[in-house]
Amino acid sequence: MELKTDKTTKVLLGAIGLGLFLNASNVLIDKASANDWDVVVELNKSNVKIDRIQENLNIIDKNVRVIEKIIDNAEINIINSINNACKK
């Protein structure tokens, strides 16, 4: 079966094909640029998250040191109380 097309149909099909090709190439170029930019943005977001995590770890570390001092003081107070109770 032979498909017969006139010049107008060929020109229209060619224009549609060219338009699709140009659109696809623009999408690919935009995606390539966007991907590079997205990587930079994601790295910056990751760095911000890492900084926040580090700040939180520093706060936790300080809190642990305070709790250790409280426990040490409580232990000393308990020992002193026991010693005083035993002396009486």
C-alpha positions in Angstrom: 0.0 0.0 0.0 1.5 3.3 -1.0 0.8 6.5 0.9 0.4 9.4 -1.4 1.0 12.8 0.0 1.0 16.2 -1.6 3.6 19.0 -1.0 1.4 20.8 1.5 1.1 17.6 3.7 4.8 17.1 3.5 5.6 20.7 4.5 3.1 20.5 7.4 4.5 17.1 8.6 8.0 18.5 8.3 7.1 21.6 10.3 5.5 19.5 13.0 8.5 17.2 13.1 10.9 20.2 13.3 8.8 21.8 16.0 8.8 18.5 18.0 12.5 18.2 17.6 13.2 21.8 18.7 10.9 21.4 21.7 12.6 18.2 22.8 16.0 19.8 22.5 14.9 22.8 24.5 13.5 20.5 27.2 16.8 18.5 27.3 18.9 21.7 27.5 16.7 23.2 30.2 16.8 19.9 32.2 20.6 19.8 31.9 20.9 23.3 33.2 18.3 22.7 35.8 20.0 19.5 37.0 23.3 21.4 37.5 21.5 24.1 39.4 19.5 21.6 41.4 22.7 19.8 42.4 24.1 23.1 43.7 20.8 23.9 45.5 20.6 20.4 47.1 24.3 20.7 48.2 23.5 24.0 49.9 20.4 22.5 51.5 22.5 19.6 52.7 25.2 22.0 54.1 22.5 23.9 56.0 21.1 20.7 57.4 24.6 19.6 58.5 25.2 22.9 60.2 21.9 22.6 62.0 22.7 19.1 63.1 26.1 20.2 64.3 24.5 23.0 66.3 22.0 20.6 67.8 24.9 18.2 68.7 26.7 21.0 70.4 23.6 21.8 72.5 23.2 18.2 73.4 26.8 17.9 74.4 26.5 20.9 76.7 23.3 19.5 78.2 25.0 16.1 78.8 27.8 17.9 80.6 25.4 19.8 82.8 23.5 16.5 83.6 26.8 14.8 84.5 27.6 17.6 87.0 24.1 17.3 88.5 24.6 13.6 88.9 28.0 14.0 90.4 26.7 16.5 92.9 23.8 14.3 93.7 26.1 11.4 94.3 28.3 13.5 96.6 25.3 14.6 98.5 24.0 11.1 98.9 27.3 9.8 100.1 27.6 12.7 102.6 24.0 12.0 103.8 24.8 8.3 104.3 28.0 9.1 106.1 26.3 11.6 108.4 23.5 9.2 109.1 26.0 6.4 109.9 28.0 8.7 112.3 24.9 9.3 114.5 
